[in-house]
Amino acid sequence: MRKGFAMLNIAVDLLWLRPKKVGGTEFYIRNLLDGFRRLEEPFHLFLMVSKDNKDTFRHYTQDDRMELLETEVVSANIAGRILWNFFCQNRFLRKKGIRKCFIPVYCRPLLNGGVTYVNVIHDLQAAHYPEYHPFHEIAYSRLCWWLDAHFSRHLVAISDWVRDDVREKYHVKSGKITTIYNPITVDKDEIVPFERLAEKYHVDKKAFYYTVAQLIPHKNLDTLIAVMERIKNTETGLPCRLLISGVNGESRDRLESQILERGLEREVTLTGFVENAERNALYKHCLAFLFPSVFEGFGMPPIEAMLFGTVVIATDRTCIPEVTQGKANYVKDPYDAEEWIRVMQNPADRIEEMDFGQYEQMRLSRKYYELLTEQFG
């Protein structure tokens, strides 16, 4: 324990997590908690869980430094969870004798109510793309971001790009917000035999493209479908096979319709959610990982793919060049299918130049530990 600081003894708000429904934020917090379990420093975390997610966190209690704090909240009931978060959370924590709470996302109570909060902001997506969100979601997000900026003790941004975005839009002083990258862990031994995937998806090694994304508009998956159509109908010399893995989103129906309308049922497959072992095998054996997103707060999939030695082709928008350290292949116009094809025809492999230590779980978990100890000390 660092000299001059009390032992870290805080609640961690996990009520927002709907298992397999919230994309990268779920991987982020589970990676972080796994990293805390590997720390030697003393701490005690009260993991504040809901009725419908508590079982997915129960294994953490094998570490005596972590304890489940069960609530009556149902995470799947988003409106009910928000109301409880706004009006009941402070009283609940005070009754448990807890006055310090880390929230790994932007949501928080309306007032501090005698509790000190540290929040993580992953991005300001609804502010940049309001057309993709219903009014109530935009209003809620903006309210929470404002509360974070004005009432939380400290903020964590998951990239410098997010940090600068938050500072500009909410006038947060530089000393109140810290960049800590997302911890990324890839178990290269957790992988299914490729033969199983070949049979399941009708693909050959290094003869297909792969992407992982929520099926929502700013992920720009429509462009990849247009790319596949172009490859199918012209002599590009590229394989015309694309697998898209991701949890459901409002774009799923539209993407399925586009695949049908363009006659790409054999060329493009929406796999839905895949377990890590299957995802890892797809990372490893695809010809290239394509990342067409036009807005990211961090973007873990490209780095995960590079950890498997796979070339990445991505857009140059928001934080993507930052977190890929300029070592991916970048498309300047994310919506230009022709440019995608040109880059795909001759991608550079600069993976050996990557400093993967920037995303190392223990390094970043210790950064969080030190920041939270300092802020809550």
ABEGO torsion letter per residue (X at the ends): XBBGBBBBBBBBBAAABBBGAAEAAAAAAAAAAAAAAABABBBBBBBBBBAAAAAAAAAAAABAABBBBBBABBAABAAAAAAAAAAAAAAAAAAAGBABBBBABABBBABAGGBBBBBBBABBAAAABAAABBAAAAAAAAAAAAAAAAABABBBBABAAAAAAAAAAAGBBAAABBBBBBBBBBBAABBBBAAAAAAAAGBBBGABBBBBBBBBAAAGAAAAAAAAAAAAABBAGBBBBBBBBEBBBAAAAAAAAAAAAAGAAAABBBAEBBBAAAAAAAAAABABBBBABABBAAGAAAAAAAAAGBBBBBBABEAAAAAAGGABBBBABAABAAAAAAAAABBBBAAAABBAAAABAAAAAAAAAAAAAAAAX
